[in-house]
Amino acid sequence: MTSNVKALTGFTSLGLSASLADTISALGYEEPTPVQREAIPLILLGRDLLAEASTGTGKTAAFALPMIQRLVEEEAGSRQPRGFVLVPTRELAMQVSEAIHKYARGTGIHVVPLYGGASMQQQIRSLSRGADIAVATPGRTLDHLRRRRLTLDAVRLLVLDEADEMLDMGFAEDIEAILEAIASTRQATLFSATMPARIVSIAKRHLSDPVRITIAGEKTTAGKIPRVRQVAYIVRRAQKAAALDRILDVEQPVSAIVFCRTRLEVDSLAETLNAHGYRAEALHGGMQQRQRDAVMNRVRAAKTDS
């Protein structure tokens, strides 16, 4: 059986159209992941959903694919967004927006990302041209609402992605303000890697009789190498240090190894990271062996970040 036939069979069995399944097949999707198998049929049925699923489980497609199909099937009655995805960071906004753009190819669905650090005027122009789906961070959403450049009256499908991270970043009041601006008749889906009491409380107040699903993280069998998530960020040379800062803030690794082209760049970056509050160590061939050993010992002892 070819991968194309497998994808058509697997995804159409969840209720997705053959054309949408064909699009994601062309993107390399073969079989639905557990969170996609659970969430897609429920969202297509119009049910509110409370989902515990971590990063890397395929949850973007789990909410984006049924959202696209629902919006294609419904007649657009507004130039304002009918689908709204709230995310904690600009990086995730860009990532989710790009994914939705790829999934929606050929459907006529338009997506616009709204996040801080980008041109407000460009985002306003994008909204004025009409957007079916907005993927936004809390702060920039409130900026557009205050300027009356964005209204959420037309939102039919709402997604809170990485809800626990948004709360950890201090966006609780912003989330409440945004949810109050959206019609209570909308369908809502909340995704969170963990399910603390604060998340459950939000779900009780803003979700209507939600179905709750829990997707366990993928377990690696003995002797099998775990999957590695690979991401590339294309930035200007002068912006590399600032970009690395933001990536470390978002990913929050226990430790990290950063490779540079020259010894001088290694020393310079280590100094920059230390100035920004990280415990960074330089490691290169210009150091004596005992110095390199001392650095590696501190890394093993978790006395350094990178």
Long-range contacts (C-beta under 8 A, 24 or more apart in sequence): 3-30, 6-30, 6-31, 7-31, 11-40, 11-65, 14-40, 14-41, 14-44, 15-40, 15-41, 15-44, 15-66, 15-69, 16-40, 16-44, 16-65, 16-66, 16-69, 17-69, 19-106, 20-65, 20-68, 20-69, 20-103, 20-107, 23-103, 23-105, 23-106, 24-61, 24-65, 24-103, 27-102, 27-103, 29-61, 32-58, 33-57, 33-58, 33-61, 33-62, 34-215, 34-216, 35-59, 35-62, 35-213, 35-215, 36-61, 36-62, 36-65, 38-62, 38-213, 38-215, 39-63, 39-66, 39-189, 39-213, 40-65, 40-66, 42-211, 42-213, 43-67, 43-70, 43-157, 43-187, 43-189, 44-69, 44-70, 46-187, 47-187, 47-209, 47-210, 47-211, 48-187, 48-188, 48-189, 48-207, 48-208, 48-209, 48-210, 48-211, 49-188, 49-189, 49-190, 49-207, 49-210, 49-211, 49-212, 49-213, 50-190, 50-195, 50-200, 50-203, 50-207, 50-210, 50-211, 50-212, 50-213, 51-189, 51-190, 51-191, 51-192, 51-212, 51-213, 51-214, 51-215, 52-192, 52-193, 52-194, 52-195, 52-212, 52-213, 52-214, 52-215, 53-191, 53-192, 53-193, 53-213, 53-214, 53-215, 54-193, 54-215, 54-217, 55-162, 55-193, 55-229, 56-218, 56-227, 56-229, 57-215, 57-217, 57-218, 59-161, 59-191, 59-215, 60-95, 60-96, 60-99, 60-100, 60-161, 61-99, 61-103, 62-191, 63-159, 63-161, 63-189, 63-191, 64-96, 64-99, 64-100, 64-103, 65-103, 67-100, 67-133, 67-157, 67-159, 68-100, 68-103, 68-104, 68-107, 68-109, 68-133, 70-156, 70-157, 71-109, 71-132, 71-133, 71-156, 71-157, 72-107, 72-108, 72-109, 74-156, 76-132, 77-154, 78-153, 78-154, 79-128, 79-129, 79-130, 79-131, 80-127, 80-130, 80-131, 80-150, 80-151, 80-152, 80-153, 80-154, 81-112, 81-131, 81-132, 81-133, 81-134, 81-150, 81-152, 81-154, 81-155, 82-132, 82-133, 82-154, 82-155, 82-156, 82-157, 83-132, 83-133, 83-134, 83-155, 83-156, 83-157, 83-159, 84-133, 84-134, 84-136, 84-152, 84-155, 84-157, 84-158, 84-159, 84-182, 85-133, 85-134, 85-135, 85-136, 85-158, 85-159, 85-161, 86-136, 86-137, 86-138, 86-141, 86-158, 86-159, 86-160, 86-161, 86-166, 86-175, 86-178, 87-135, 87-136, 87-137, 87-161, 87-162, 87-166, 88-137, 88-138, 88-161, 88-162, 88-165, 88-166, 88-169, 88-171, 89-115, 89-137, 89-165, 89-169, 89-250, 90-115, 90-116, 90-117, 90-118, 90-137, 91-246, 91-247, 91-250, 92-161, 92-162, 92-250, 93-135, 93-136, 93-137, 96-135, 96-161, 97-135, 100-133, 100-135, 104-133, 109-133, 111-135, 114-140, 114-141, 114-144, 114-150, 115-140, 116-140, 116-143, 123-149, 124-149, 138-166, 138-171, 138-174, 138-175, 138-178, 139-171, 139-174, 141-174, 141-178, 142-174, 142-177, 142-178, 145-178, 145-181, 152-178, 152-181, 152-182, 152-183, 153-182, 153-183, 155-182, 155-183, 155-186, 156-186, 156-187, 157-186, 157-187, 157-189, 158-182, 158-186, 158-187, 158-188, 158-189, 159-188, 159-189, 159-190, 159-191, 160-188, 160-189, 160-190, 160-191, 160-192, 160-202, 161-191, 162-191, 162-192, 162-193, 163-190, 163-191, 163-192, 163-199, 163-202, 164-192, 164-193, 164-194, 164-195, 164-196, 164-199, 165-193, 167-196, 167-198, 167-199, 172-198, 175-202, 179-206, 241-269, 241-272, 244-269, 244-273, 245-276, 248-278, 248-305, 248-306, 253-305, 254-302, 255-299, 255-302, 255-304, 255-305, 255-306, 256-305, 256-306, 257-306, 258-306, 273-305, 273-306, 278-305, 278-306, 279-303, 279-304, 279-305, 279-306, 280-304, 280-305, 280-306, 281-306
